[in-house]
Amino acid sequence: MCSTIGGFRFKHFALVCFLTIIFSGAVYAQDSPSDDSDAEPSPTPQASPSTSLEHRFLKNILQDQRVIWTSPFSLHHSDVNWIAPLSVSSAILFATDRRSAGEMTEPGNHRTRLRISADISQGGSLFPVSAIAGTFYLVGRTTHNSRARETGLLSMEALIDSGLVTSALKIASQRPRPNVDDASGEFYDKGSSFPSGHAASAWSVATVIAAEYGQHRPLVLVATYGVASAISMSRYTGQNHFLSDVLVGSAIGYGIGRYVYRAHHDSLVDQSNGPTRHGKLKSKLIPFTFPIYSGAQRSYGLAMSWPL
């Protein structure tokens, strides 16, 4: 008989840890700087990156998927820096998932928490995150701002990539959600809990936006990653996912967003928007976007402001 850890069989635990290592971090290794001193210098880009990104959009997605699914073959010894903490964290959460999920069923402000969590988690569903990416793209095209245009394209690319990966993992793991079978957390039981698609979507888009606008802008990093974190945790507090589902989904989104930006961002975007001061664009046409929520009025939305 297989031994058990936290209520599920050891072979299930080993398989899921293996999938976690591959798909939530392996793409990190793809954009690591090379140590080969004899490598030839990269050629100077010649074309406008914004237009070519549109023409290469589908091709880039296929390339991304090839890199993601073959990334385990490109791991290096230095990758233990992210493999170790991610594996340990995942193992702890897998082992305690049933207990932590049970904490969310305690009496008290149960209905209020579920309602608030459901409202917040809507920010990670397909329509809102796609709308954010589309807004950046349309603003970029309308105002001829290549940074916003690229942000929209790369955000949508990362969103599609993360969606494909999480969908495949859901089919492979088949883990029921916490509200099924007393939150047993068993795998291969006709479920779709692992990993969290909302968390992956939120983090993939947030990572691209942070990479484009967050350099020397701590508030942008806090806002983008803060929103992604809130959406991710709402999937746990709303009893839609286990904590391990949220962790793996967030890691997948962050890793894919980071890879997409590193692989397809062009430095000409930084030059085409004119000179910068401490990494801040002089253009006042790019809005700062942040979520708003009113518990009393049971409403939520998206606020936008422009710098003076």
C-alpha positions in Angstrom: 0.0 0.0 0.0 1.1 3.6 -0.6 1.8 5.7 2.4 -0.2 8.8 3.0 0.7 12.4 3.6 -2.0 14.8 4.8 -4.8 12.6 3.5 -3.6 11.7 0.0 -1.4 9.0 -1.4 2.4 9.5 -1.7 2.5 8.8 -5.4 0.0 11.6 -6.0 2.1 13.9 -3.9 5.2 13.1 -5.8 3.5 13.6 -9.2 2.1 16.9 -8.3 5.4 18.1 -6.8 7.0 17.1 -10.1 4.4 19.1 -12.1 4.8 22.0 -9.8 8.6 22.2 -10.3 8.3 21.9 -14.1 5.5 24.3 -14.9 5.7 26.9 -12.2 9.4 27.6 -12.3 11.2 25.9 -15.1 10.6 28.8 -17.5 12.6 31.0 -15.1 15.7 29.2 -16.4 15.0 30.2 -20.0 15.7 33.9 -19.5 18.8 33.5 -17.2 21.9 35.4 -18.5 24.4 33.2 -20.2 27.9 32.6 -18.7 29.4 32.0 -22.1 32.0 34.7 -22.6 32.6 33.6 -26.2 29.0 34.2 -27.2 28.5 36.6 -30.1 26.9 40.0 -29.3 23.3 40.3 -30.0 22.5 42.1 -33.3 21.0 45.6 -33.1 17.3 45.5 -33.6 16.2 47.0 -36.9 12.5 47.0 -37.0 9.7 48.5 -34.9 8.9 45.9 -32.2 5.2 46.9 -31.8 4.2 46.1 -35.4 6.2 42.9 -35.6 4.8 41.6 -32.3 1.3 41.8 -33.8 2.4 39.8 -36.8 4.2 37.2 -34.6 1.6 36.9 -32.0 0.4 33.4 -32.7 3.9 32.2 -33.6 5.2 33.6 -30.3 2.5 31.7 -28.4 3.5 28.4 -30.1 7.1 29.2 -29.3 6.2 29.9 -25.7 4.4 26.6 -25.4 7.4 24.7 -26.8 9.7 26.4 -24.4 7.4 25.8 -21.4 6.8 22.2 -22.0 10.4 21.4 -22.8 11.9 23.6 -20.0 12.8 20.6 -17.7 15.5 19.7 -20.2 17.1 23.1 -19.9 17.5 23.2 -16.1 20.9 24.0 -14.6 22.5 23.6 -11.1 21.8 27.2 -10.3 18.0 26.6 -10.6 18.0 24.9 -7.2 17.7 28.5 -5.9 14.0 28.5 -6.9 13.4 24.7 -7.1 14.2 24.2 -3.4 12.0 26.9 -1.8 9.1 26.2 -4.2 9.2 22.5 -3.6 9.4 22.9 0.2 6.5 25.4 0.2 4.4 23.2 -2.0 5.0 20.2 0.1 4.0 22.0 3.3 0.8 23.3 1.7 -0.1 19.9 0.2 0.3 18.2 3.6 -1.8 20.8 5.4 -4.4 21.5 2.7 -7.2 19.6 4.3 -6.7 21.3 7.6 -6.4 24.8 6.2 -9.4 24.3 4.0 -11.4 23.2 7.0 -10.6 26.6 8.7 -12.7 28.3 6.1 -15.8 26.4 7.1 -15.8 27.7 10.7 -18.9 29.6 11.7 -18.9 33.4 12.0 -18.7 35.8 9.1 -18.9 32.9 6.7 -21.4 34.4 4.2 -19.8 37.8 4.3 -16.3 36.4 3.6 -17.6 34.3 0.8 -19.4 37.2 -0.8 -16.3 39.5 -0.5 -14.0 36.8 -1.8 -16.3 36.1 -4.8 -16.3 39.8 -5.7 -12.5 40.2 -5.4 -11.9 37.0 -7.4 -13.8 38.3 -10.3 -10.8 40.4 -11.1 -8.9 37.2 -12.1 -11.6 35.9 -14.4 -11.1 35.9 -18.2 -13.1 39.0 -19.0 -11.5 41.5 -16.6 -7.9 40.5 -17.3 -8.5 40.4 -21.0 -10.1 43.8 -20.8 -7.0 45.2 -19.0 -4.7 43.8 -21.7 -7.0 45.1 -24.4 -7.2 48.6 -22.8 -3.4 48.9 -22.8 -3.3 47.8 -26.5 -6.0 50.2 -27.6 -4.5 53.1 -25.7 -1.1 52.3 -27.2 -2.5 52.3 -30.8 -4.6 55.4 -30.3 -1.9 57.5 -28.7 1.0 55.9 -30.7 2.6 54.8 -27.4 4.6 51.7 -28.2 5.1 50.8 -24.5 1.4 50.6 -23.8 0.9 48.8 -27.1 3.5 46.2 -26.3 2.1 45.8 -22.7 -1.3 44.9 -24.1 0.1 42.4 -26.6 2.5 40.7 -24.1 -0.2 40.6 -21.4 -2.6 38.9 -23.7 0.1 36.5 -24.8 1.0 35.6 -21.2 -2.6 35.2 -20.4 -3.2 32.7 -23.2 0.0 30.8 -22.3 -0.9 30.5 -18.6 -4.5 29.5 -19.5 -3.2 26.6 -21.7 -0.8 25.4 -19.0 -3.3 25.5 -16.2 -6.0 23.8 -18.3 -3.6 21.0 -19.1 -2.6 20.6 -15.4 -6.3 20.6 -14.4 -7.0 17.7 -16.8 -3.9 15.8 -15.6 -4.5 16.3 -11.8 -8.3 16.2 -11.6 -8.4 17.5 -8.1 -11.8 18.3 -6.6 -12.4 21.7 -5.0 -12.4 22.1 -1.2 -16.2 22.0 -1.0 -16.3 18.4 -2.3 -15.9 15.3 -0.1 -15.0 17.3 3.1 -12.0 18.9 1.4 -10.2 15.6 1.0 -7.9 17.1 -1.7 -7.5 13.8 -3.5 -6.1 13.8 -7.0 -7.5 11.9 -10.0 -11.0 12.3 -8.7 -12.8 14.2 -11.5 -12.1 17.7 -10.3 -10.6 21.0 -11.6 -9.1 22.6 -8.6 -5.4 22.3 -9.2 -3.9 24.8 -10.0 -5.8 28.0 -9.6 -6.5 29.5 -13.1 -7.6 32.9 -11.6 -4.3 33.2 -9.7 -2.3 32.3 -12.9 -4.2 34.8 -15.0 -3.8 37.6 -12.5 -0.1 37.0 -11.9 0.7 36.6 -15.6 -0.8 40.0 -16.6 0.5 41.7 -13.4 4.0 40.5 -14.0 4.1 41.9 -17.6 2.7 45.3 -16.4 5.2 45.4 -13.6 8.0 44.6 -15.9 7.0 47.3 -18.4 6.2 50.1 -15.9 7.6 49.0 -12.5 11.3 49.9 -13.0 12.2 52.6 -10.4 8.5 52.8 -9.6 7.8 50.9 -6.3 4.2 52.0 -6.2 3.5 50.3 -9.5 5.0 47.0 -8.2 3.1 47.2 -5.0 -0.2 47.9 -6.8 0.2 45.3 -9.5 1.5 42.5 -7.3 -0.9 43.5 -4.5 -3.9 43.1 -6.7 -2.7 39.8 -8.0 -2.1 38.6 -4.4 -5.5 39.7 -3.3 -7.2 37.9 -6.2 -5.2 34.8 -5.5 -6.0 34.7 -1.8 -9.6 35.3 -2.5 -9.8 32.0 -4.3 -8.8 30.3 -1.0 -10.9 32.4 1.4 -13.9 31.9 -1.0 -13.4 28.1 -0.8 -12.7 27.7 -4.5 -9.2 26.4 -4.1 -6.7 24.9 -1.7 -3.7 27.0 -0.6 -1.4 24.7 -2.7 -3.6 25.4 -5.8 -3.2 29.1 -5.2 0.6 28.9 -4.7 1.2 26.8 -7.8 -1.2 29.0 -9.9 0.5 32.1 -8.8 4.0 30.7 -9.5 2.9 29.6 -13.0 1.5 33.1 -13.8 4.5 34.9 -12.5 7.0 32.6 -14.3 5.1 32.8 -17.6 4.7 36.5 -17.4 8.4 36.9 -16.6 9.4 34.7 -19.5 7.1 36.3 -22.0 8.4 39.8 -21.2 12.1 38.7 -21.3 11.6 36.8 -24.5 9.6 39.3 -26.5 10.2 42.7 -25.1 12.3 45.0 -27.4 14.5 47.7 -26.0 13.4 50.0 -28.9 10.2 50.4 -27.0 12.1 52.3 -24.3 13.6 54.6 -26.9 10.5 55.2 -29.0 8.6 56.8 -26.1 11.2 59.5 -25.7 13.6 60.2 -22.9 12.8 59.0 -19.4 13.5 60.3 -16.0 14.3 57.6 -13.4 12.4 55.2 -15.6 9.2 57.3 -15.6 7.6 58.1 -18.9 6.9 61.7 -19.6 3.7 60.8 -21.4 0.5 61.6 -19.4 -1.6 59.4 -21.6 -0.9 56.2 -19.7 -3.3 55.8 -16.8 -2.6 54.3 -13.4 -5.2 51.6 -12.9 -6.3 50.1 -9.5 -9.3 48.2 -8.2 -11.9 49.7 -5.9 -14.3 47.8 -3.7 -17.1 48.9 -1.4 -18.4 46.3 1.1 -21.3 48.5 2.3 -22.6 49.0 -1.3 -21.6 45.5 -2.4 -19.9 46.9 -5.5 -16.5 46.7 -7.1 -14.8 48.2 -10.1 -11.7 49.6 -11.7 -10.4 53.2 -11.2 -8.1 55.0 -13.5 -6.1 58.2 -12.9 -3.6 60.2 -15.0 -0.5 61.9 -13.6 -0.5 65.7 -13.7 
